[in-house]
Amino acid sequence: MIKPVLAGFLAAAAVIGAGMLAGALTHAHGHDYPEARSYAVSDDAMGDVEAALARAGENGKRVIVVMGANWCHDSRALAGWLASERIGALVDDRYELVFVNIGMPQSGDGHNLHIARRFGVDDLPGTPNLLVLSADGALLNRDTATTWRNAASREEDAIYDELAALARKAI
């Protein structure tokens, strides 16, 4: 008698546990933004930025330098938005795009922070950061460069509108 009761209890616990696990997985990955893991470690991140500036000068474009990390959901979301059909078309048309892996600067484990400093951004309070540069290296979004830590909760229209305005901004 105890064995059938125990077996029934274990079966019910397994069903409930599986349901809870499925719910947790859906919640963890059920978001309203695209994701991409674009923050590869580069042997010469500054060289990547310099090459993008050179291409921008040749093509009459601006440069977007996204400083983030693959561990960060906001960084992955921003990379995903930049690769989405609508925003990606704007980026392809008006910008040269560079992703720079910066590790985890808020914990003291930052990488490539000298790149932000070169363009006048001395403090990166978190990830991601989005620097928009003219082809000659002038930072065009000093007031918003470090405000992208909520990229996962931003609306597509807001991201598009900001990047479109920065593409038109007078130098």
N, C-alpha and C positions, 0 to 999 in steps of 0.2 A: 504494500500500500504506500509506503514512503517513497519507493523508487518512482512510481508513476507521478506522484505529486511533485517530487523533486525534478523529474524530467520536464513536467509541465511548467514549473516555475522557471527553470533554466531556458526553456524555449521562449517563454514570454519575455524574459529578460533580454534574450538575444534579439528578439524582434524590436523591442523598445529601444535597445542600445543602437541597433542598426538604423532605426528611424531617427534617433537623435544625431547620430553621426552624419547621415545624409542631410539633415537639416543644417548642421553646422557647416558642411562642405558647400551647400548651396548658398548659405549666407556669406561665407568667406569669399566665394567666387562670383556671386550673383550681384554684380555691380553694373552701373550704367555708363561705363566709360571703356574705351578700348585700351589695351595694354600692349606694350612692346618692351623688350629687353635690349636696349640700344647702347648701353653704357659699357662698351668693351674697354679693357685696359689697353692703352696705347703706349708704345715705347717713346713716342714723341708727340704728346698731346698739343704742345705749343706749336710744333711743326704742322699739325693738322689744322689748327686755327689759322696759322700764317698762310697755308695753302688755300684755305677758304677765302681769306681776305684777298689774295691774289686773283682767284677766280671771280670774286665779286667785282673787283676793279675791271676785269676784262669783260664781264657780262652785264655791267650796270645794275648789279644787285646789292642787297644788304646781306649781312651775315647774322645768323642765329647761332649762338653758342649756348647749348643746354648743358648745364653742369649739374649732374645728378648721379644716381647709382641704381643698379638693378635690385638691391634689397628694398628700396623705397617704393611703396605703392603709388605715391604722387609722381615720382620720377617715371615709373612705368606708364602711368596714365598720360602724362604729358607727351612722352614718346609715342604712345598710341594715338593721341589726338593729332600729333604732327604728321603721322602716317595715314590718317583717315582720308577718305576720298576728297572731301571738301577742303579741309585745312591743308592737306597734303598738296593739292593743286595750287593753292595760294603760295605755299612754301616753295614748291618747285619753280613757280613763275617769278617770284620776287626775292628769293633768298638763297644763299648757300647755307647748308645746315651742318653743324658739327656737334656731336655728343662727346662730352668730356666726363670721364669717371672721376668723381671727387671723393669716393669713399664715404666716410662718416665724419665730416668736420665738426659737428656739434659734440662729438665724443672725444675729440683730439686725434682721430685717425683720418685726417684729411689728406687728399692727394691733389696735385695740380692746382692748388689754391693760388699760386703765383699768376695763373692766367687771369683770374678775376682781378687781382691787384693791378696787373698791367693795364686794365681798362678802367681803373678807378674804383673798383668795388673791393673794399678792404675787409669786409666781414661777410661771411656766408653763414647765416644763422641756422640753416637747415638745407634740405633738398626738396625739389630741384630749384635751380636758379636759371633764369633765361635772360641772356644778354643779347641785345640787338645792337649791332655795330654797323656803321657806315663802312664803305670799302676802304677808307683810310684809317679805320680803327677807332672812330669816335663812338662812345657809348651813347645810344639814343634813348634809352629807357632807364636812366639812373633811378628814377622814382619807383619803378616797378620790378627791376631786375631780380630782387630777392623776395618777391611776394608770391611766388608760385608754389609755396609749400602746401597749398590746398588744390592743386591741379586736378586731383581725382574728383573733387566736388564742383568744379567749374563747369558751366554749360558750354556746349560747342559754340553757340553764337557769340558768347562773351570772348572766348579765345580767338575766334576768327576775327571779330571786330577789333580787338586789340592789335593783333598782328597786321591786319589790313591798314589800320591807322599808322602803325610804326613803319610800314612799307612806304607810306606817303609822307611821313614827317620830314619837314624841312631840316636841313643840317645847319 
